[in-house]
Structure formats: structure tokens, C-alpha cells
Amino acid sequence: MKVSCSSVTLAEGLGIVSKAVSGNRRTLSNVLIQTDGSMLRLSATDLEIGINCWIPARIGEPGKALVPAKLLTDLAKTLPDARLDAEMSDRSLSLGLSCCRFRASISTMDADEFPSTTIDAQDRIELDAQVLKRAIGRVAFAAAKDQSRPILSGVSMHFENDGITLAAADGFRIAKVFIATKSIIAEPFSVIVPAKTLIMVGRFIRDDESVIIARPKENNQILFAIEQHIEVLSQLIQGEFPDYERIIPTEHYAQITLPALALLSAVKAAFVFARDAAFNIRLHIEPGGTLSLFHSSNGNECVGEIDCEVEALSGDGEVLDIAFNAEYLSDVLSAIGPRTAIIELIDKNSPGVFLDAATDDFLCVVMPMHLEM
């Protein structure tokens, strides 16, 4: 193999694939560099997630090399922004590098020992990259952070007709969002994708581009292809995702409408006090149109007020108090962002439903906490 490329472009590509490098096995602590037409493909995997990244290059001789990932990544970061020449010596199994007046030789391993990070997929579904990125940000936060119940550490993705329904639940909250696809889905199917995979895909999306989702029918994997330069191949989580639809309330006593960022600001202030007291924050809703948020513990107290619209289903419109986890409130309000939020409540012991007033494609259900009187 004999190639030339930009040192900066190589460093950026290595930074992307290094997210999948594993130190558990010697082979997996390496990155595979190989020519692919007029491009240079970088690949890494930890056997759960595999990443491919293509960068522009001038190909002198085709070939491949399996190089220590950390060594090459750290080295590439130090090089000047200039042309980098790389040549693989099959006799000494070493990769020679030169950039400006710098020279280096790196020992490599047998490239044929590296696991495959590609699949032959039949079903390919195209969708807008920014739409997927936004959806990931609206559901992944609700996935379980621990692995005690692996199913809940994933995001359910149901593909049907012209859209995908993404849902996550950790036992205390549920987040659900629907997004449209650019292509029609021939046969409905559902998979459970690790939340960490989707978060990684979301971080790789930068521009207004397209994403292709592909899945081989005989393989427990899914592929996310971001335009023509990044692929993320992930193992799926096996099992049946909980029937979250039956937990979503179908009625409510009161509906509160208010700016999401205004409530988020008050929640963040109260969070400073609540983090030492189980993150418990109390909401007090007055029929006249005021939502008070406060926390009191250990002699400390925090109170915030937000103007809102309150629509009560009963004529007298009684006062309503309910407590939520401050972190959960912060997550869902951040997901709604600079928009108007709708909160539907039944009573202090029932889940609250959080909606985005601008769309009916998103909802989040949050379980209440014990309300201390």
C-alpha cells in the first residue's frame, strides 16, 4: 500500500473511528487502514460497534495495514497541516510515514485478522439526517444508564409505512418520537438499538445530509450510513421491548401551557438545592395561571414562579401539587427546547405527560415522586 492524504483529514478520521477502539483484545486496539477506490477507509470495532470512515486520498498502490489506533491517532494530532505520505512494507510489516521533515515507522499486525465492519444489507431506508439527530436527542436520554436490564438500555425503533417510531424507557419515564422517512418501508419491523449507538450517530451528524439505515435479515445488526463518509455498524439488543403504550395516560385533569425554557431555567436553579435531597422538586399549579416550583430541605429553600395557561377539566379548577425528579424535568424540557411545552396532569400520584405544543410527534411521560407535605 502506498497512499498520500492530508494529515488533518487523517487525524479527523481517526478521531471518529477511535470511538469504537477496544483495549480488551490486541487486534481490536488497532485501526484498519485500507484503500477503497479513490478513498482511504479507516475502520475500528469493539465487536459491539464498528465504525468506518472514508477520507480523500491519492492512491499510489492499493493495500491495507492494521496499525495501533492510539499511537497513530496521537501522532496524527501532532503533525503539521500538510501532505502525509504512507507506505506499507509487507516484508517488515511496518507502515512508513512522512510529513514535511518528519519520518516515522510503525509496526503493524496482519490485517486479515481484523473482523469485518461491513454488511450486505437488503433493506435500505433513507431519512433526513437532522431529523434523525433531533429525534435521538428527544428519546435517548430516557434509556436506562445501567445494564441491569439490557432491554431498557436500548431505544425501540419501529419501522412502518413512511416513518419510524423511536421510544425509550428506564422504568421512571418514557420518551417517544415519530419521524418521517424519505423512502417507503415495504415490511414493518422493530429493533432495539443500544442508546449509546444512537447517541454516537447523532454526534457524527453535522450537516443537512441524508442517513441510510440498513439491516440484513439474517443478522443481528443495524447499519447507519451518514452520507458517503461515515458508517456505524451496531449489534442489536435481543428481547421484547416493554409495552410502553399502556402506561401513557389517555386522560388528564389539568393542562398547563408555558415556555419550556422558562421552566427549565427555574428547574436548573432548584436543582442546585435538590441534588442533595433525592432531586425532589415540587410543582404548585394555581388555576389563575401561575406555576410555582420549589424545593426545601436542610433549612434551604428555593422558589421560582412562571406564568402559564391552566386549563382544568373540572369547573372549580382546584390547586394541584405534584413532585418530579429535577433531573428528569431538565432532560425533557431540554428536549423540547425553545418552544412551548404542554404538561398534562391527573393528580399527585399519576404520571405527567410532557408535550411539544408545536408538534404531535413527541411526548414524554414522567413518573411523579413522593410529595412531602
C-alpha positions as CSV (number, residue, x, y, z in Angstrom):
1,M,0.0,0.0,0.0
2,K,1.2,3.5,-0.9
3,V,-1.0,6.5,-0.3
4,S,-1.0,10.2,0.3
5,C,-3.6,12.3,2.2
6,S,-4.0,15.4,4.4
7,S,-2.6,15.0,7.9
8,V,-5.5,17.0,9.3
9,T,-8.1,14.9,7.4
10,L,-6.4,11.7,8.7
11,A,-6.5,13.0,12.3
12,E,-10.2,13.8,12.0
13,G,-11.0,10.4,10.5
14,L,-9.0,8.6,13.2
15,G,-10.8,10.7,15.9
16,I,-14.1,9.3,14.5
17,V,-13.3,5.6,14.3
18,S,-11.4,5.7,17.6
19,K,-14.8,5.8,19.4
20,A,-15.0,2.1,18.6
21,V,-11.5,1.0,19.5
22,S,-11.3,-1.6,22.2
23,G,-8.4,-2.4,24.5
24,N,-9.7,-5.8,25.6
25,R,-8.1,-7.7,22.7
26,R,-4.8,-6.8,20.9
27,T,-6.4,-6.9,17.4
28,L,-9.3,-4.6,18.4
29,S,-6.9,-2.0,19.8
30,N,-5.9,-1.3,16.2
31,V,-7.4,0.6,13.3
32,L,-7.6,-0.9,9.8
33,I,-6.4,1.4,7.0
34,Q,-7.2,0.2,3.5
35,T,-7.7,1.7,0.1
36,D,-11.2,1.7,-1.3
37,G,-11.3,3.0,-4.9
38,S,-10.0,6.6,-4.8
39,M,-10.6,6.9,-1.0
40,L,-8.9,5.7,2.2
41,R,-11.1,3.7,4.5
42,L,-10.4,3.7,8.3
43,S,-12.1,1.0,10.4
44,A,-12.4,0.2,14.1
45,T,-14.6,-2.1,16.2
46,D,-15.1,-3.4,19.7
47,L,-17.3,-6.2,18.3
48,E,-20.4,-4.3,19.6
49,I,-20.0,-1.2,17.5
50,G,-18.0,-0.9,14.3
51,I,-17.2,2.4,12.6
52,N,-16.0,3.0,9.0
53,C,-14.8,6.5,7.8
54,W,-13.7,7.4,4.3
55,I,-11.3,10.2,3.7
56,P,-9.9,11.6,0.4
57,A,-6.5,10.3,-0.6
58,R,-4.2,9.8,-3.6
59,I,-3.7,6.1,-4.1
60,G,-0.3,5.0,-5.4
61,E,-0.7,1.3,-4.7
62,P,-3.8,-0.4,-3.2
63,G,-3.4,-2.3,0.0
64,K,-4.2,-2.3,3.8
65,A,-2.5,-2.0,7.1
66,L,-3.5,-2.8,10.7
67,V,-2.0,-0.1,12.9
68,P,-2.1,0.6,16.7
69,A,-5.0,3.1,17.0
70,K,-3.9,5.2,19.9
71,L,-0.3,5.5,18.6
72,L,-1.4,6.6,15.1
73,T,-4.2,8.9,16.4
74,D,-1.9,10.7,18.9
75,L,0.8,11.0,16.3
76,A,-1.6,12.4,13.6
77,K,-2.7,15.2,16.0
78,T,0.9,16.5,16.3
79,L,1.7,16.7,12.6
80,P,1.6,20.0,10.7
81,D,-1.3,20.6,8.2
82,A,0.4,19.2,5.2
83,R,0.5,16.2,2.9
84,L,1.2,12.9,4.7
85,D,2.7,10.0,2.7
86,A,2.2,6.4,3.9
87,E,3.8,3.3,2.6
88,M,3.3,-0.3,3.8
89,S,6.3,-2.6,3.8
90,D,5.0,-6.2,3.5
91,R,8.5,-7.6,4.2
92,S,8.9,-5.8,7.6
93,L,5.2,-5.4,8.4
94,S,5.7,-1.8,9.2
95,L,4.0,1.4,8.0
96,G,6.3,4.2,7.0
97,L,5.0,7.8,7.4
98,S,6.5,11.1,6.2
99,C,5.1,14.6,6.6
100,C,7.2,17.6,5.8
101,R,10.5,16.9,7.5
102,F,9.1,14.3,9.9
103,R,9.6,10.5,9.4
104,A,8.2,7.5,11.4
105,S,7.9,3.8,11.1
106,I,5.1,1.9,12.9
107,S,4.9,-1.9,13.5
108,T,1.7,-3.4,12.2
109,M,-0.3,-6.6,12.6
110,D,-1.7,-9.0,10.0
111,A,-4.7,-7.0,8.5
112,D,-6.5,-10.3,7.7
113,E,-7.0,-10.9,11.4
114,F,-9.3,-7.8,11.8
115,P,-13.1,-8.5,12.0
116,S,-15.3,-7.3,9.2
117,T,-17.1,-4.0,9.8
118,T,-19.4,-4.2,6.7
119,I,-22.6,-6.0,6.0
120,D,-24.6,-6.9,2.9
121,A,-28.0,-5.3,3.6
122,Q,-31.1,-5.6,1.5
123,D,-33.4,-3.2,3.3
124,R,-32.2,0.4,3.0
125,I,-34.3,3.3,4.4
126,E,-33.4,6.9,3.7
127,L,-34.2,9.8,6.0
128,D,-33.1,13.4,6.7
129,A,-30.0,13.4,8.9
130,Q,-31.0,16.5,11.0
131,V,-34.5,14.9,11.6
132,L,-32.8,11.8,13.0
133,K,-30.4,13.8,15.1
134,R,-33.2,15.8,16.7
135,A,-35.2,12.6,17.3
136,I,-32.2,10.9,19.0
137,G,-31.8,13.9,21.3
138,R,-35.5,13.6,22.2
139,V,-35.5,9.9,23.2
140,A,-32.0,8.6,24.1
141,F,-32.0,10.5,27.5
142,A,-34.8,8.2,28.7
143,A,-32.9,5.0,28.2
144,A,-31.5,3.3,31.3
145,K,-27.9,4.1,32.1
146,D,-27.1,0.8,33.8
147,Q,-27.1,-2.7,32.3
148,S,-29.2,-4.5,35.0
149,R,-32.0,-4.7,32.4
150,P,-30.3,-4.6,29.0
151,I,-33.5,-4.1,27.1
152,L,-34.1,-0.7,28.8
153,S,-30.6,0.5,27.8
154,G,-31.8,0.5,24.2
155,V,-34.1,2.5,22.1
156,S,-37.0,0.8,20.4
157,M,-37.2,1.6,16.7
158,H,-40.4,0.6,14.9
159,F,-40.3,0.9,11.1
160,E,-43.6,1.1,9.3
161,N,-45.0,2.7,6.1
162,D,-43.3,6.1,5.8
163,G,-42.0,6.6,9.3
164,I,-40.1,5.4,12.3
165,T,-41.3,5.5,15.9
166,L,-38.5,5.7,18.5
167,A,-39.1,5.1,22.1
168,A,-37.0,4.7,25.3
169,A,-38.0,3.9,28.9
170,D,-36.0,3.4,32.1
171,G,-38.8,2.5,34.4
172,F,-39.3,6.1,35.6
173,R,-40.0,7.8,32.3
174,I,-40.9,7.2,28.7
175,A,-39.9,9.3,25.7
176,K,-41.4,8.7,22.3
177,V,-41.0,10.5,18.9
178,F,-42.1,9.8,15.4
179,I,-40.1,10.8,12.3
180,A,-40.9,10.5,8.6
181,T,-38.6,8.7,6.1
182,K,-37.8,9.6,2.6
183,S,-38.5,6.1,1.4
184,I,-41.4,3.8,1.9
185,I,-40.8,0.8,4.3
186,A,-42.0,-2.3,2.4
187,E,-42.5,-4.5,5.5
188,P,-42.9,-3.3,9.1
189,F,-40.2,-4.4,11.6
190,S,-38.9,-3.4,15.0
191,V,-35.4,-3.5,16.5
192,I,-33.8,-2.4,19.8
193,V,-30.7,-0.3,19.2
194,P,-28.3,0.5,22.1
195,A,-28.8,4.1,23.2
196,K,-25.1,4.6,23.1
197,T,-25.0,3.7,19.4
198,L,-27.7,6.3,18.5
199,I,-26.0,9.0,20.6
200,M,-22.8,8.3,18.7
201,V,-24.7,8.5,15.4
202,G,-26.2,11.8,16.5
203,R,-22.8,13.3,17.3
204,F,-21.5,12.3,13.9
205,I,-24.3,14.2,12.1
206,R,-23.2,17.7,11.3
207,D,-24.8,19.0,8.1
208,D,-28.0,18.8,6.2
209,E,-27.3,15.4,4.7
210,S,-29.1,12.1,4.4
211,V,-28.8,9.0,6.5
212,I,-29.3,5.5,5.3
213,I,-30.5,2.8,7.8
214,A,-29.9,-0.7,6.6
215,R,-30.4,-4.1,8.2
216,P,-29.6,-7.6,7.0
217,K,-32.5,-10.0,7.6
218,E,-30.3,-12.9,8.8
219,N,-28.0,-10.8,11.1
220,N,-28.5,-9.2,14.5
221,Q,-27.0,-5.9,13.3
222,I,-28.0,-2.5,12.0
223,L,-26.1,0.0,9.9
224,F,-26.3,3.8,9.9
225,A,-24.6,5.3,6.9
226,I,-24.1,9.1,7.1
227,E,-23.8,10.4,3.5
228,Q,-20.8,8.8,1.9
229,H,-18.2,9.2,4.6
230,I,-19.2,7.5,7.9
231,E,-20.8,4.2,8.7
232,V,-21.8,2.9,12.2
233,L,-22.5,-0.8,12.4
234,S,-24.0,-1.9,15.7
235,Q,-25.2,-5.1,17.3
236,L,-28.9,-5.1,18.3
237,I,-30.3,-5.8,21.7
238,Q,-32.2,-9.1,21.7
239,G,-35.6,-9.4,23.5
240,E,-39.0,-7.8,23.6
241,F,-39.3,-4.1,24.5
242,P,-41.9,-3.3,27.1
243,D,-45.4,-2.3,26.0
244,Y,-45.0,1.4,26.9
245,E,-48.2,2.4,25.2
246,R,-50.4,1.0,28.0
247,I,-48.5,3.3,30.5
248,I,-49.2,6.5,28.7
249,P,-52.2,8.3,30.3
250,T,-55.1,8.8,27.9
251,E,-56.8,11.5,30.1
252,H,-55.8,14.4,32.3
253,Y,-57.3,16.7,34.9
254,A,-55.3,19.8,34.0
255,Q,-53.3,21.0,31.1
256,I,-50.6,23.6,31.7
257,T,-49.0,25.5,28.8
258,L,-45.8,27.5,29.3
259,P,-42.4,28.3,27.7
260,A,-40.2,25.3,28.1
261,L,-37.0,27.3,28.6
262,A,-38.6,29.4,31.4
263,L,-39.5,26.3,33.4
264,L,-36.1,24.8,32.5
265,S,-34.3,27.8,34.0
266,A,-36.3,27.5,37.2
267,V,-35.6,23.8,37.4
268,K,-31.9,24.3,37.0
269,A,-31.9,26.8,39.9
270,A,-33.8,24.4,42.1
271,F,-31.6,21.5,41.0
272,V,-28.7,23.1,42.9
273,F,-30.7,22.6,46.1
274,A,-32.4,19.3,45.2
275,R,-29.3,17.3,44.2
276,D,-28.6,16.7,47.9
277,A,-32.2,15.6,48.6
278,A,-33.1,12.9,46.0
279,F,-33.6,15.6,43.3
280,N,-37.2,16.1,44.5
281,I,-38.8,19.3,43.1
282,R,-42.4,20.3,43.8
283,L,-44.7,22.0,41.3
284,H,-47.7,24.0,42.6
285,I,-50.2,25.0,39.9
286,E,-52.8,27.7,40.5
287,P,-55.9,27.8,38.4
288,G,-55.3,31.5,37.8
289,G,-52.2,30.8,35.6
290,T,-49.2,30.6,37.9
291,L,-46.8,27.6,38.2
292,S,-44.6,27.7,41.3
293,L,-41.6,25.5,41.6
294,F,-39.9,25.0,44.8
295,H,-37.6,22.8,46.9
296,S,-37.0,22.9,50.7
297,S,-34.5,20.7,52.6
298,N,-31.9,21.1,55.4
299,G,-33.0,24.6,56.1
300,N,-32.5,25.7,52.5
301,E,-35.3,26.8,50.2
302,C,-35.7,27.7,46.5
303,V,-38.8,29.1,44.9
304,G,-39.5,30.1,41.3
305,E,-42.6,31.3,39.5
306,I,-43.6,31.0,35.9
307,D,-46.7,32.5,34.1
308,C,-48.7,29.8,32.4
309,E,-52.1,28.9,31.0
310,V,-54.0,26.4,33.0
311,E,-56.9,24.6,31.5
312,A,-58.8,22.4,34.1
313,L,-61.4,19.9,33.1
314,S,-63.4,20.5,36.2
315,G,-65.3,23.7,36.6
316,D,-63.9,24.7,40.0
317,G,-60.3,24.4,39.0
318,E,-58.6,23.2,42.2
319,V,-55.0,23.8,43.1
320,L,-52.7,21.0,42.0
321,D,-49.4,19.9,43.6
322,I,-47.1,17.3,42.3
323,A,-43.4,16.4,42.7
324,F,-40.9,15.3,40.0
325,N,-37.3,14.4,39.8
326,A,-35.4,17.5,38.9
327,E,-33.0,15.7,36.5
328,Y,-35.9,14.1,34.6
329,L,-37.6,17.5,34.3
330,S,-34.4,19.1,33.0
331,D,-34.0,16.3,30.4
332,V,-37.5,16.6,28.9
333,L,-37.6,20.4,28.9
334,S,-34.1,20.4,27.2
335,A,-35.6,18.1,24.6
336,I,-38.5,20.4,23.9
337,G,-36.0,23.3,23.7
338,P,-37.0,26.9,22.8
339,R,-40.7,26.0,22.2
340,T,-43.9,26.0,24.2
341,A,-44.4,23.0,26.5
342,I,-47.7,21.4,27.4
343,I,-47.9,19.5,30.7
344,E,-50.9,17.2,31.2
345,L,-51.6,16.1,34.8
346,I,-54.1,13.9,36.6
347,D,-53.1,14.1,40.3
348,K,-50.1,13.9,42.5
349,N,-49.8,10.1,42.2
350,S,-50.2,9.8,38.4
351,P,-47.6,10.2,35.7
352,G,-47.3,13.6,34.0
353,V,-47.3,13.9,30.2
354,F,-45.0,16.5,28.6
355,L,-45.7,17.6,25.0
356,D,-44.2,19.9,22.4
357,A,-47.0,22.4,21.5
358,A,-45.6,22.8,18.0
359,T,-45.9,19.1,17.0
360,D,-47.8,16.0,17.9
361,D,-44.8,13.8,17.1
362,F,-43.2,13.9,20.6
363,L,-44.3,13.0,24.1
364,C,-42.6,12.2,27.4
365,V,-44.2,10.5,30.4
366,V,-42.5,11.1,33.8
367,M,-43.4,9.3,37.0
368,P,-44.0,11.5,40.0
369,M,-42.1,11.4,43.2
370,H,-43.4,11.2,46.8
371,L,-44.9,14.6,47.6
372,E,-43.9,15.7,51.1
373,M,-46.5,18.0,52.6
